[in-house]
Amino acid sequence: MEKTITDSLVSTLENLRENELKKFKLKLHEFPVKKGYDNIPRGTLEKADVVDLSLLLLNFYTRDYAVQVTAEVLRTINCRDEAERLLGHCRKGTNHTF
């Protein structure tokens, strides 16, 4: 069975260590998102586990943009391998480019 975008986001975030996940949430709140999008509120992010965080990303940003934002934030916190793995999974599963 093919992985969905949600599956890919969850597995990527699950691979982060606790301190990396904390940094991810902090940077995600500050990330300069495209016009027409809002940052996820800090209080909401703090309480979110990996599954909730994946759903928040998908709810606040469209599927493709959620993947793009996640990858960019991962690069910002020096988790480049995870960013590339996520983009690779999502490119394989869809015909979308980022």
C-alpha positions in Angstrom: 0.0 0.0 0.0 1.2 3.5 -0.9 2.0 5.9 1.9 -0.2 9.0 2.1 1.0 12.5 2.7 -0.2 12.1 6.3 1.7 8.9 6.7 4.8 10.5 5.4 4.5 13.5 7.7 3.8 11.3 10.8 6.8 9.0 10.1 9.1 11.9 9.4 8.2 13.7 12.7 8.4 10.4 14.6 12.0 10.1 13.5 12.9 13.3 15.2 14.5 13.2 18.7 12.6 15.0 21.5 14.8 18.1 21.3 14.5 18.2 17.5 10.7 18.0 17.7 10.7 20.9 20.2 12.9 23.0 17.8 10.7 22.0 14.9 7.6 23.3 16.7 9.4 26.6 17.7 10.6 27.2 14.2 7.3 26.2 12.6 5.6 28.9 14.7 8.1 31.5 13.4 8.3 30.2 9.8 7.5 32.9 7.2 4.5 31.3 5.4 3.2 32.4 2.0 0.6 35.1 1.7 -2.9 33.7 2.5 -1.6 31.3 5.2 -1.3 31.8 8.9 1.2 30.3 11.3 -0.1 27.7 13.7 -0.5 29.3 17.2 2.3 28.5 19.6 -0.1 27.2 22.3 -1.6 24.7 19.9 1.8 23.5 18.7 3.1 23.0 22.3 0.3 20.6 23.1 0.5 18.7 19.8 1.9 15.2 19.6 3.3 13.9 16.3 -0.1 12.8 14.9 -1.8 16.1 16.0 1.1 18.1 14.5 0.8 16.3 11.2 -3.0 17.0 11.1 -2.3 20.7 12.1 0.1 21.0 9.2 -2.4 19.6 6.8 -5.3 21.7 8.2 -3.3 25.0 8.2 -1.6 24.5 4.8 -2.7 22.5 1.8 -1.2 19.0 1.3 1.7 20.1 -1.0 2.4 23.2 1.0 2.4 21.3 4.3 5.1 19.0 2.9 7.1 22.1 1.6 6.8 23.9 5.0 7.8 20.8 6.9 10.8 20.2 4.7 12.0 23.8 5.0 11.6 23.9 8.8 13.5 20.6 9.0 16.3 22.1 7.0 16.3 25.1 9.3 16.9 22.9 12.3 19.6 20.9 10.5 17.5 17.8 10.0 18.2 17.8 6.2 18.1 14.0 5.9 14.6 13.9 7.2 13.6 16.8 4.9 15.0 14.9 1.9 13.4 11.6 2.9 10.0 13.4 3.3 10.3 15.0 -0.1 11.4 11.7 -1.7 8.4 9.9 -0.2 6.0 12.5 -1.4 7.4 12.8 -4.9 7.2 9.1 -5.3 3.6 8.9 -4.2 2.3 11.8 -6.2 2.9 13.6 -9.5 3.4 16.9 -7.7 6.6 18.9 -7.8 7.8 21.1 -5.0 
